[in-house]
Amino acid sequence: MWKIKAINVFTAYDCLLIDEIGYVEVEPVQVGLFFSLMHKRHKKKTTMITSNLGFEQWSSFLKNDHLTVALIDRLTENSHVINMKKCASLRTKLDQE
């Protein structure tokens, strides 16, 4: 029951920021909940996701190829994907000051 309430809370936000996806290991139930959340927000609310992983690496932490394809399809359908792979880190500059 708490899972449905949590999904409904996060679905209601006008803008949701999910930072560093793929940073920690997730359980299959968490992957399913994340997919359900993204499915409910799809084409309705703004969602921003950051990750150090490229889309080709998402199946390694989601551990479900079919769900990964469906999720990426939903996330990128009406989206702007910004690849910052070749950008310099601001952390390096701040550490030098």
Backbone as JSON Lines, residues from 0, in Angstrom:
{"i":0,"aa":"M","n":[0.81,-1.2,0.0],"ca":[0.0,0.0,0.0],"c":[0.86,1.27,0.0]}
{"i":1,"aa":"W","n":[1.94,1.27,0.78],"ca":[2.8,2.45,0.85],"c":[3.45,2.73,-0.49]}
{"i":2,"aa":"K","n":[3.67,1.67,-1.28],"ca":[4.3,1.85,-2.6],"c":[3.39,2.66,-3.52]}
{"i":3,"aa":"I","n":[2.11,2.37,-3.49],"ca":[1.15,3.1,-4.33],"c":[1.08,4.56,-3.87]}
{"i":4,"aa":"K","n":[1.07,4.79,-2.57],"ca":[1.05,6.16,-2.05],"c":[2.3,6.93,-2.46]}
{"i":5,"aa":"A","n":[3.45,6.27,-2.38],"ca":[4.7,6.93,-2.76],"c":[4.7,7.28,-4.25]}
{"i":6,"aa":"I","n":[4.27,6.36,-5.09],"ca":[4.2,6.64,-6.53],"c":[3.25,7.8,-6.8]}
{"i":7,"aa":"N","n":[2.12,7.82,-6.11],"ca":[1.15,8.91,-6.32],"c":[1.72,10.26,-5.88]}
{"i":8,"aa":"V","n":[2.5,10.28,-4.8],"ca":[3.13,11.52,-4.35],"c":[4.1,12.03,-5.41]}
{"i":9,"aa":"F","n":[4.98,11.15,-5.9],"ca":[5.97,11.56,-6.89],"c":[5.35,11.84,-8.26]}
{"i":10,"aa":"T","n":[4.25,11.21,-8.56],"ca":[3.55,11.49,-9.81],"c":[2.96,12.9,-9.8]}
{"i":11,"aa":"A","n":[2.56,13.37,-8.64],"ca":[1.88,14.67,-8.53],"c":[2.8,15.88,-8.72]}
{"i":12,"aa":"Y","n":[4.09,15.73,-8.48],"ca":[4.99,16.88,-8.62],"c":[5.0,17.39,-10.06]}
{"i":13,"aa":"D","n":[4.94,18.72,-10.21],"ca":[5.0,19.31,-11.55],"c":[6.35,19.04,-12.2]}
{"i":14,"aa":"C","n":[7.41,19.09,-11.42],"ca":[8.76,18.83,-11.92],"c":[9.47,17.92,-10.92]}
{"i":15,"aa":"L","n":[9.98,16.81,-11.41],"ca":[10.68,15.84,-10.57],"c":[12.11,15.7,-11.07]}
{"i":16,"aa":"L","n":[13.08,15.86,-10.18],"ca":[14.49,15.69,-10.52],"c":[15.0,14.41,-9.87]}
{"i":17,"aa":"I","n":[15.5,13.52,-10.7],"ca":[16.09,12.27,-10.23],"c":[17.58,12.35,-10.56]}
{"i":18,"aa":"D","n":[18.4,12.46,-9.53],"ca":[19.82,12.71,-9.7],"c":[20.63,11.42,-9.55]}
{"i":19,"aa":"E","n":[21.59,11.23,-10.45],"ca":[22.53,10.12,-10.4],"c":[21.87,8.74,-10.49]}
{"i":20,"aa":"I","n":[20.97,8.57,-11.44],"ca":[20.35,7.25,-11.63],"c":[21.43,6.27,-12.09]}
{"i":21,"aa":"G","n":[21.37,5.08,-11.55],"ca":[22.36,4.07,-11.88],"c":[23.55,4.07,-10.95]}
{"i":22,"aa":"Y","n":[23.55,4.95,-9.97],"ca":[24.68,5.08,-9.05],"c":[24.72,3.93,-8.04]}
{"i":23,"aa":"V","n":[23.55,3.48,-7.63],"ca":[23.48,2.38,-6.66],"c":[22.72,1.2,-7.25]}
{"i":24,"aa":"E","n":[23.0,0.02,-6.73],"ca":[22.29,-1.18,-7.17],"c":[20.82,-1.08,-6.76]}
{"i":25,"aa":"V","n":[19.95,-1.6,-7.6],"ca":[18.53,-1.59,-7.31],"c":[17.97,-3.0,-7.38]}
{"i":26,"aa":"E","n":[16.93,-3.22,-6.62],"ca":[16.24,-4.5,-6.6],"c":[15.17,-4.51,-7.7]}
{"i":27,"aa":"P","n":[14.79,-5.7,-8.18],"ca":[13.77,-5.77,-9.23],"c":[12.47,-5.04,-8.89]}
{"i":28,"aa":"V","n":[12.05,-5.08,-7.64],"ca":[10.82,-4.38,-7.26],"c":[10.99,-2.87,-7.41]}
{"i":29,"aa":"Q","n":[12.19,-2.36,-7.12],"ca":[12.46,-0.93,-7.27],"c":[12.43,-0.53,-8.74]}
{"i":30,"aa":"V","n":[12.96,-1.38,-9.6],"ca":[12.94,-1.12,-11.04],"c":[11.49,-1.04,-11.52]}
{"i":31,"aa":"G","n":[10.67,-1.97,-11.08],"ca":[9.26,-1.95,-11.45],"c":[8.55,-0.71,-10.97]}
{"i":32,"aa":"L","n":[8.84,-0.28,-9.76],"ca":[8.23,0.95,-9.22],"c":[8.68,2.18,-10.0]}
{"i":33,"aa":"F","n":[9.96,2.21,-10.35],"ca":[10.47,3.34,-11.13],"c":[9.8,3.39,-12.5]}
{"i":34,"aa":"F","n":[9.66,2.23,-13.14],"ca":[8.99,2.19,-14.42],"c":[7.54,2.67,-14.28]}
{"i":35,"aa":"S","n":[6.85,2.21,-13.25],"ca":[5.46,2.64,-13.02],"c":[5.37,4.15,-12.85]}
{"i":36,"aa":"L","n":[6.3,4.71,-12.09],"ca":[6.32,6.16,-11.89],"c":[6.54,6.9,-13.2]}
{"i":37,"aa":"M","n":[7.52,6.46,-13.97],"ca":[7.81,7.13,-15.25],"c":[6.66,6.96,-16.22]}
{"i":38,"aa":"H","n":[6.01,5.82,-16.19],"ca":[4.85,5.59,-17.06],"c":[3.71,6.56,-16.7]}
{"i":39,"aa":"K","n":[3.48,6.76,-15.41],"ca":[2.41,7.68,-14.98],"c":[2.73,9.13,-15.31]}
{"i":40,"aa":"R","n":[4.0,9.51,-15.28],"ca":[4.4,10.88,-15.56],"c":[4.54,11.15,-17.05]}
{"i":41,"aa":"H","n":[4.65,10.1,-17.85],"ca":[4.9,10.21,-19.29],"c":[3.9,11.13,-19.97]}
{"i":42,"aa":"K","n":[4.41,12.15,-20.64],"ca":[3.63,13.16,-21.39],"c":[2.72,14.01,-20.5]}
{"i":43,"aa":"K","n":[2.89,13.93,-19.19],"ca":[2.03,14.71,-18.3],"c":[2.8,15.69,-17.43]}
{"i":44,"aa":"K","n":[3.95,15.3,-16.96],"ca":[4.73,16.11,-16.03],"c":[6.19,16.13,-16.47]}
{"i":45,"aa":"T","n":[6.91,17.16,-16.03],"ca":[8.33,17.29,-16.34],"c":[9.16,16.43,-15.41]}
{"i":46,"aa":"T","n":[10.08,15.67,-15.99],"ca":[11.0,14.85,-15.21],"c":[12.41,15.08,-15.76]}
{"i":47,"aa":"M","n":[13.32,15.41,-14.86],"ca":[14.73,15.57,-15.24],"c":[15.52,14.45,-14.56]}
{"i":48,"aa":"I","n":[16.35,13.8,-15.36],"ca":[17.15,12.69,-14.83],"c":[18.61,12.95,-15.17]}
{"i":49,"aa":"T","n":[19.48,12.76,-14.18],"ca":[20.91,12.84,-14.44],"c":[21.51,11.46,-14.21]}
{"i":50,"aa":"S","n":[22.55,11.17,-14.98],"ca":[23.25,9.9,-14.84],"c":[24.63,10.02,-15.46]}
{"i":51,"aa":"N","n":[25.56,9.31,-14.9],"ca":[26.88,9.21,-15.51],"c":[26.92,8.09,-16.54]}
{"i":52,"aa":"L","n":[25.82,7.35,-16.66],"ca":[25.75,6.23,-17.58],"c":[25.02,6.62,-18.86]}
{"i":53,"aa":"G","n":[25.51,6.14,-19.97],"ca":[24.8,6.3,-21.23],"c":[23.64,5.31,-21.29]}
{"i":54,"aa":"F","n":[22.68,5.57,-22.15],"ca":[21.52,4.69,-22.25],"c":[21.91,3.24,-22.51]}
{"i":55,"aa":"E","n":[22.99,3.04,-23.24],"ca":[23.41,1.67,-23.55],"c":[23.85,0.91,-22.3]}
{"i":56,"aa":"Q","n":[24.1,1.6,-21.22],"ca":[24.52,0.97,-19.97],"c":[23.37,0.78,-18.98]}
{"i":57,"aa":"W","n":[22.19,1.3,-19.28],"ca":[21.09,1.24,-18.33],"c":[20.63,-0.18,-18.04]}
{"i":58,"aa":"S","n":[20.68,-1.07,-19.03],"ca":[20.22,-2.43,-18.77],"c":[21.13,-3.13,-17.76]}
{"i":59,"aa":"S","n":[22.37,-2.67,-17.6],"ca":[23.28,-3.3,-16.63],"c":[22.83,-3.06,-15.19]}
{"i":60,"aa":"F","n":[22.23,-1.91,-14.89],"ca":[21.77,-1.7,-13.52],"c":[20.28,-1.97,-13.36]}
{"i":61,"aa":"L","n":[19.51,-1.87,-14.44],"ca":[18.08,-2.2,-14.36],"c":[17.84,-3.71,-14.45]}
{"i":62,"aa":"K","n":[18.76,-4.42,-15.06],"ca":[18.74,-5.88,-15.16],"c":[17.46,-6.43,-15.79]}
{"i":63,"aa":"N","n":[16.91,-5.69,-16.74],"ca":[15.72,-6.14,-17.45],"c":[15.73,-5.45,-18.81]}
{"i":64,"aa":"D","n":[16.17,-6.16,-19.83],"ca":[16.34,-5.56,-21.15],"c":[15.06,-4.99,-21.73]}
{"i":65,"aa":"H","n":[13.96,-5.73,-21.63],"ca":[12.69,-5.27,-22.21],"c":[12.17,-4.02,-21.5]}
{"i":66,"aa":"L","n":[12.25,-4.03,-20.19],"ca":[11.79,-2.88,-19.42],"c":[12.69,-1.67,-19.69]}
{"i":67,"aa":"T","n":[13.98,-1.91,-19.83],"ca":[14.93,-0.82,-20.11],"c":[14.59,-0.14,-21.42]}
{"i":68,"aa":"V","n":[14.32,-0.92,-22.46],"ca":[13.96,-0.36,-23.77],"c":[12.67,0.45,-23.66]}
{"i":69,"aa":"A","n":[11.67,-0.11,-22.97],"ca":[10.39,0.59,-22.82],"c":[10.57,1.88,-22.02]}
{"i":70,"aa":"L","n":[11.38,1.84,-20.99],"ca":[11.62,3.02,-20.16],"c":[12.33,4.12,-20.94]}
{"i":71,"aa":"I","n":[13.4,3.76,-21.63],"ca":[14.14,4.76,-22.41],"c":[13.27,5.34,-23.51]}
{"i":72,"aa":"D","n":[12.43,4.51,-24.11],"ca":[11.5,4.99,-25.13],"c":[10.58,6.06,-24.57]}
{"i":73,"aa":"R","n":[10.03,5.82,-23.39],"ca":[9.14,6.8,-22.77],"c":[9.9,8.07,-22.36]}
{"i":74,"aa":"L","n":[11.08,7.87,-21.81],"ca":[11.84,9.03,-21.32],"c":[12.32,9.94,-22.44]}
{"i":75,"aa":"T","n":[12.57,9.38,-23.61],"ca":[13.15,10.19,-24.69],"c":[12.14,10.64,-25.73]}
{"i":76,"aa":"E","n":[10.91,10.17,-25.65],"ca":[9.92,10.49,-26.68],"c":[9.69,11.99,-26.85]}
{"i":77,"aa":"N","n":[9.46,12.7,-25.79],"ca":[9.23,14.15,-25.84],"c":[10.28,14.87,-25.01]}
{"i":78,"aa":"S","n":[11.54,14.56,-25.24],"ca":[12.6,15.03,-24.35],"c":[13.73,15.72,-25.09]}
{"i":79,"aa":"H","n":[14.52,16.39,-24.3],"ca":[15.8,16.93,-24.76],"c":[16.87,16.17,-23.99]}
{"i":80,"aa":"V","n":[17.69,15.44,-24.7],"ca":[18.78,14.7,-24.07],"c":[20.06,15.52,-24.24]}
{"i":81,"aa":"I","n":[20.68,15.82,-23.14],"ca":[21.91,16.61,-23.15],"c":[23.05,15.7,-22.72]}
{"i":82,"aa":"N","n":[23.95,15.44,-23.64],"ca":[25.1,14.6,-23.36],"c":[26.27,15.51,-23.0]}
{"i":83,"aa":"M","n":[26.71,15.41,-21.78],"ca":[27.8,16.27,-21.3],"c":[29.11,15.49,-21.17]}
{"i":84,"aa":"K","n":[29.23,14.43,-21.96],"ca":[30.39,13.55,-21.88],"c":[31.71,14.29,-22.07]}
{"i":85,"aa":"K","n":[31.74,15.25,-22.96],"ca":[32.99,15.94,-23.27],"c":[33.16,17.25,-22.5]}
{"i":86,"aa":"C","n":[32.29,17.5,-21.52],"ca":[32.38,18.73,-20.74],"c":[33.38,18.56,-19.6]}
{"i":87,"aa":"A","n":[34.04,19.63,-19.27],"ca":[34.97,19.61,-18.15],"c":[34.21,19.66,-16.83]}
{"i":88,"aa":"S","n":[34.7,18.96,-15.85],"ca":[34.07,18.93,-14.54],"c":[34.29,20.26,-13.81]}
{"i":89,"aa":"L","n":[33.24,20.77,-13.19],"ca":[33.37,21.97,-12.37],"c":[34.05,21.64,-11.05]}
{"i":90,"aa":"R","n":[33.95,20.39,-10.6],"ca":[34.56,19.99,-9.33],"c":[36.07,20.2,-9.37]}
{"i":91,"aa":"T","n":[36.69,19.87,-10.48],"ca":[38.14,20.04,-10.62],"c":[38.52,21.5,-10.46]}
{"i":92,"aa":"K","n":[37.78,22.39,-11.1],"ca":[38.08,23.82,-11.02],"c":[37.87,24.36,-9.62]}
{"i":93,"aa":"L","n":[36.8,23.91,-8.94],"ca":[36.52,24.38,-7.6],"c":[37.57,23.89,-6.6]}
{"i":94,"aa":"D","n":[38.08,22.69,-6.8],"ca":[39.1,22.15,-5.91],"c":[40.41,22.93,-6.01]}
{"i":95,"aa":"Q","n":[40.67,23.54,-7.15],"ca":[41.92,24.27,-7.36],"c":[41.89,25.66,-6.76]}
{"i":96,"aa":"E","n":[40.72,26.17,-6.46],"ca":[40.59,27.54,-5.91],"c":[40.89,27.61,-4.45]}
